[in-house]
Amino acid sequence: MAVYKRYHIHTEEALPRVAPVGKFDIVRAENCVNCGTCIRSCVYGVHKRDEKDGRSMAEPLSHLCKNCFRCLMECPQRALSMSPGKVYNSLGIGVWSPQRVFTMWNEAQSGKIPVFGAGYRGRFSGPGFDGMWTDMSEIVRPTRDGIHGREYISTSMSLGRKLRYLEFDQQGRLQTAVPHVIELPLPMVLDATRLGLTDESLKGMVSAAAHIGTFILVPVEKTGLFRGEEQQFIVPVLLGGTLELSLPESTRMVEIRRSPGWESLMRHVKSARPDVLVSVRLNAGKDVESEVLQIAKAGADIVHLDFGEDGKEAGNDGRWARDALRSIHTNLVRNGHRDQITILAGGGIAAAEHVPKSIICGADCIVLEKALKVALGCHACPDCKMTCPADLKTAPSDWVEKRVTNMVGAWRDQLLEVMGAMGIREVRRLRGEQGRAIFYEDAERDAFAGITAAERSG
Amino acid sequence: MNDDLCDTEPNPHVPSQRLKAVSRNAVIRNEASCISCGLCESLCPYGVHRRIEGHVHLLPPYEGKCIGPECAKNDFYCVNRCPTRSLSVKPNVTFTSLGDFRWTSEMILSTWKIAETGQPLPLDHPANMGRSGGGFDTLAFKIPAAKGNPDPDRFSTSIELNRRKEGPRLKIGIPVYGGGMSYGSVSLKVMTARAIVAKQWNTLTCTGEGGYPDALVPYSDHVVTQVATGLFGVKEETIQRAPMVEFKYAQGAKPGLGGHLLYEKNTPMVAKMRQAVPYTSLFSPFPFHSVYSVEDHKKHLDWIHSINPRALLSVKVSTPNDVEMVAVGSYYAGANIVHLDGGYGGTGAAPEIAKKNIAQPIEYAISKVHKFLEKEGIRGDVTLIASGGIRNAMDVAKAIALGADGVVIGTAELVAIGCVRCANCESGRGCPRGIATTDPQLEVQNETEVMVRRVSNLYNAWRLQWCDLLNRFGMDDITQLRGRTDLLRRVPEGVAQ
């Protein structure tokens, strides 16, 4: 008898490998008289005496500071000052805000959901996914005792084509060829094709994918690094137009580019390996709705929509992923092809909330790319500088595995929080549920229509 | 007209504890070149420079009183007059580390200031708006010019909480009452101070979900008993002594997720009050296990009504997509007060993902529910209370103009007491400033008496601001402001009013 086993991602703390970055810089001025009042006033241990000379104070450990201002207020000399952390403020760019990068580091370190006191501190709304709120339900709840309670919230999803109907002959025998689907335990896959990782880091990420039980996209030339169990979690990405078919026996899915000749390449793969799902990678941009429809009609199992890491379509007038996904999803539904294709969406996925929000807008599954590097301590600089502040080149594989597993684990738990609040017990049901979200434009119109706008001045 | 405010003699100024360390401007005196001549002391009319009698050196500059580099136009500008050029004035870097988009550094500082003086802010003061770029921060009143100095006694700021035809009347003196902050999430001193202020201002405060400490019994006519999903500390007598019972279905900051007190804050005293085991994490589950329909909800309200027929019933809900249906359902089930708690409200501990992303901001919900109740023809029988991200007097007025009858606040009271919004209420022993903690070593930082004065001053300043606003609009009662969206305008981000 099969033993019921609840899916759970085991996490284990993985401390940063480089000096931690603080949100605030504490500076002790010259007029400090080393009285030590700050040692007593700080509950976080920022202030200590110099280890070598107990008569003077050591440099403040700014990264431990939590912005409570107590030492500043109690210092009799007013010798202490606080400023927003210089390094912290320089983290990331665009949707990769310092706050998000910092949050991902903490998630990758602890594997836990970020929990804090006080209310929301950020902007009211914003472009893209920041301009939507997910619904909640006052009394309907799938689980009665927290998200890890007795009733299970499933995050499983299926990759592959689903049939709209089955056909039987007169004897009642099934006539339709039932397409192959693959079930993943969570709607997130990893993409390591463009991260420029060392082989050591790549090994760590593949181990993380195997540990979590999801797929990782890997350039085909690197797939030779892996043997045994882990192979089944690897999705070779065929960047060229042709293929010498030497896919390992355990390969379950491949990805090809939507470049000239992709259809024959897909047919080639499918005829050689009917058990392998084919994903077609497409840069989201102009006319993406009709391109996705075309790919679905051509018989691809999966389309991998690639948005920019700024969270938008390519091109100057590219839409935000939020709007593009809604339109793509709606277009497929309207044409009766929505379940004939699985949508993977990636790019600009910089926070846990982007997972449920992308799914509500119409994606089946999310592709994590840059976030994986940030999990390793990457500062999300606009360009990789000569000296990497996170020293990614020397990251050992077991540490990489822990960090990536922790972040994905924390993100899955946050997906559960959002689904729990909505009263949805299966992530498949979340897909395209645009009625269970509140979109900025609609809410503004409903609430504030009739309130006149002030003339813009200056 | 002011009979509803029973005991509101102005509170004397309280000593400034907070403004000394965090100020807009840094005044730096070069000790090496200063000759302690004391000219600056005699020049500065604001009291930045002081010397204790008999001392040689001057005290460190009291920067909170400095008006900044704009003082350069005055002939008493210390920087220009100092004979040894030892003084400089510049924006304070520390000031930029305080606050956030919603509670800007300006707003926190101004709240501290009015908590110390009881004096109102001008209606066009920059601290009346945050920098969040939406909601209240892009709504402003079309404020007409002031018509003389209003006499505050001429204006009524009271609201009736029971607008149904039957049942006891309960009028509060200001359109604000205190939200639920439990024993455990805040200290007993804070709870007591809030209750004393509630009595002074003839309004209410709420126990939150952590039991009803005996210290609050003397103020029981002003203390709402909260019944939340964990039922912590809810007993027959705590319901019987309350003028109003609040059912907490959900909390805006963590809608649909239930409450959470981390184990370190569950001290033996807290545990005793909650009838729980000390140092275990306490979850208040979601939702009420006994409520899965409006009928179940009505059964709940009937149950409270049978225990205490004199209590008004308030239903606190979050702001889902269908918030207007929830409000209507609550009304028909028997609620006197529908209390909407928006997504951006405060909390002692909540997952970050919930605060921004789950359920809508209160500004949207007020408008939606107000319009829907009007359409249903029951607006006149419901008291609509809004909370969740209401930070200052102008936010209160805007919420009322959008359609609420009154508001509930929590964070603003804590900021008045001295909270810096560092957001570490949940961690370890709790608040390093001794507010949101029951740790004896931390909570000694705040004296009940001082907290009472600070919160009372806050209300005093707020009330004067509302009077100013009503006077300009030619109104004399705050209830006349309700639903007057025509008095509002949308402003681009960063415009004060």
Interface residues (C-beta under 8 A of the other chain):
Chain A: F24 N31 C42 V43 Y44 K66 N67 C68 F69 R70 L72 M73 C75 Q77 R78 S81 M82 S83 P84 T103 I113 P114 V115 F116 G117 A118 G119 Y120 R121 G122 R123 F124 S125 G126 D130 W133 T134 D135 M136 S137 E138 I139 V140 R141 R144 D145 G146 I147 G149 A351 A352 E353 K357 Q414 E417 V418 G420 A421 M422 G423 G435 R436 A437 I438 A443 E444 D446 A447 F448 G450 I451 T452 A453 A454 R456
Chain B: Q17 R18 K20 A21 V22 A26 E31 P60 N92 V93 T94 T96 S97 L98 D100 F101 R102 W103 S132 G133 G134 G135 D137 T138 L139 A140 Y249 A250 A253 P255 G256 L257 G258 H260 F283 P285 F286 P287 F288 H289 V291 Y292 S293 D296 H297 V317 S318 P320 N321 V326 G343 Y344 G345 G346 T347 G348 A349 A350 P351 E352 I353 A354 K355 K356 N357 I358 A359 Q360 P361 E363 Y364 I366 S367 K368 G388 G389 L402 T411 V420 R421 C422 A423 N424 C425 E426 S427 G428 R429 C431 P432 R433 A436 L442 T485 D486 L488 R489 R490 V491 P492 V495
